[in-house]
Amino acid sequence: MLEALKQEVYEANMQLPELGLVTFTWGNVSGIDREKGLFVIKPSGVDYDALKPEDLVVVNLKGEVVEGEMNPSSDTPTHTYLYNHFPNIGGIVHTHSPWAVSFAAAKMDISAMNTTHADTFFGDVPAADALTQEEIEADYEGNTGKTIVKTFNERGLDYEAVPAALVSQHGPFAWGPTPAKAVYNSKVLEVVAEEDFHTMELTHQSSELPQYLLDKHYYRKHGANAYYGQNNAHSKDHAARS
């Protein structure tokens, strides 16, 4: 079952080493079929150069394996929780990419300091609370998902407008409407984390984007009247006249 989704998730997973987002096996991508209520995820600890589409594991929204010979990623409970609480996402990525992990280790948000950030994230990418000893011992991976969702709820954040989070002292999670888009958002997150770090090295002055510039860059790509790229009304009208 879900052979097309397995191929899609496999290709997304293979992008992680190509984009420099993972070292060894430190990362995973999943993708969901909402109609079936099933998602596909990378098996735990399998080297990327040995991974095959048929190795991917199918899991239901209770976190139960329904197909696959291998153990699913150890982060499966986190993916399960996010799919259940962020109903419009279609793919999730977790990595230990170094710049984003640096901010997670420092328990710091990745602030919106430049238009590169604003093109993808409509505001700061939050650092969710680190887990307590009790949370880790009770359900480490499940509570990792809970701390992300709790942070978005407490801060009133839109998970579609800010499609990523850090888990303090752990690392980044990113998501999107498809597995490929989730990988894209994960790479952007790593780039802007590095840019923020260098900005803070260069100046101690506030570098937060003004709201009007954040609005401009986010909405020109994602708003009702978006005009960035070729998939917009202006381009279609132009093509029709050509």
N, C-alpha and C positions, 0 to 999 in steps of 0.2 A: 504494500500500500504506500501511497504518497511518494512514488518514485520521482515525479517531477520536482517535488519539494526537496527531496533528498539531494537531487542534483544541484538545486539552487543553493541549499545550505552548504553543500560540499564546496561549491565554487566560492561562496562567501568566506568560508573557513580558510580556503587556500589563499585568499587575499591578505590574510593577517601577516604571514611571514613576508609576502611580497612587499607589503607596505611598511615593514619594519615595526609592526605593532606587537609582535610576540617574540620571546626567546624560548627555545626548546618547545615545551608543550604548554606554555603558560597563557592559555587563552582559549576561547570557544565562541562559536556562533550557533544560534538556534533560529528556527523559523516556524511559524505556526499556520495551520489550516483552521481558520476560525469556524467554518461550517462543520468540520468533523470534530472540533474540540481536541485536536492532537497537534503536538509540535515535534520537530525533528531537531536533534542536538548532537554535537560531536561526542564520541565516546571518550572516556576518561583516560588521560595519559598516553594517547596514541600520537606518535610523531607525525608531523604534517607530511613528510615525504613518504610515509607509509599509508596514509589515510586514503580510503576509497569510498565512493558514495554509498556502497552497500554496508559499510561499517557503521553508518549513522543510526542512531537509536530513536525510536518513536515513543513518545511519552504522552499520557493524557493530562488533563488539567487538575488531576488529583496528585500528579507527580509519579504515577505508576507507569512502568515500562510495559508497552503493549506489543512492541516488536523490536527485535535486535538481539544479537548474540553477545554483545559486549556491554559492560557497565556504562551508563551514560555519564557525562561530565559530573564531577562532584558539585558543580554549581547548579545542577538541575533544580533543586528546591528554590533557588533565587529566581531563576527563569520562570518557574511555575507561578511563584507569587506575583511577579511583575505582569505576566500575561493575564492573571486573574484580576488584577487591580488597575491595569492600564489597558482598557479594552480595545483601543484603536491601534496598538502596535502590532507589527507583523514579524519583527525580527529583533533579536537582542545579541549584543556583543559584550564579552568581558575580556579584558586584557590586563597585563601588568606593564603597560608601556611606561617608560621611565619618567617622562615629564609629568604626566598626569598622576602617577604614583607619588611623585615628589610633593605635589599639592595635597594629595590624600594623606600622606604621612604627616604633613604639617597641619592637617585639619583645616585647610584653607579652601574657600571657594575659588574657582577659576573665574576671575572677574572679566566683565566685558570692557576691554581696554582698547579695542581696535575694530575696524570694520570687517576684518576677516572673521572675527568672533560673531559679529552681528549678522553676518550673512547666513548663519546656521542656528545660533542660539540667541533667543530673544531675552537676554539678561544673563546674569551670572550663572554658571554651572555650580550647583550647591555641593558642599561637602556634608554628607549626612553624618549623623553621630556615629562614633565608634561603638562597637558592641560591648556590653558589660560582660564580665566573666559568666554571670548567670545565663545571659542570652547565648553566649558561645557554647556553653556546656549543654544547654537545653536543645538548641536547634540552630547551629551556626549559620548554615546556608539559608535556611528559611528566614531567620531573623535579619540576615543581610538584605533580603528583599523588603522586609518590613521596615527597616530603618530608612530605606530609600523612599518608599511610599509615604511614610510618616513625615519625612522632611518636606516632600512636595505638598502634602496636605497642610502642614503647619505654616508653611511660607506662602500658601496660596499660589503655587506655581502650576503652570500648564505643562504637562509632560510631553505634549506634542510640540510646543513652542521651545521648550528646553529639553531636547531629547537625550539627556545624559545626566549622570550624577557620579560623584565620588563617594566611596565609603571610607570614612576616615580610618587611617592606619592600614588600609587594605588596597583599594584601587578603583579604577573607573569601570562603569557600566554605561553603555550607550544603546539606543534603540531607534527604530524607525518603522515605516510602513512595510518595508521588505528587509530581508537579511542583508542585501547589498547596500541599501540605504543606511542600515545600522552600522555597517562597516565604514561607510563614508563618514558618518557622524563621529565614529570612534577616531578616525584619522584626523578629522578637523579638531577634535578635542585635544589630541596630542600636540598638534601644531600650535594651537592657541595657548596651551599650557606652557610650551617652550617660549613663545613670544611674550607671555606675561612675565615669566621668570626674568628674561633679559630686560624687559621694561623696568621691572622693579630694581634690577641691578644698576640701571642707568640713572634713575631718578627716584627721589623720595616724595616727590609731589604726587598728588592724586592724578591718576591717568584714566579714571572712569570715563566712558563715553557719555556725552550729553544725551538725554533721552531722544531729542530730535534726530540725532545721527543714528542712534540705535534703531529708531522707528524706520528711518529712511532705508537703511540697508536690509533690515529684516523684511519689511513689507514689499520692497521692490522684487524680492524673490518669492515671498510666501503669501502676500496679501491678495485681496480680491482683484486688485488692479495691477498685479505683478507684471513687470515688463522685462525682467532679466532672462536671457536665454531665448530659445526658439519656441518653447511650448507656451505661448501666450496669445492673447487675442490679436494684438498688433501684428505679430508674425503671421498668423492665420489669415488676417485680412489682407496683408501685403501679398501673401502667396496667392490668394484668390484673385487679386487684381493683376498678378503677373502673367 
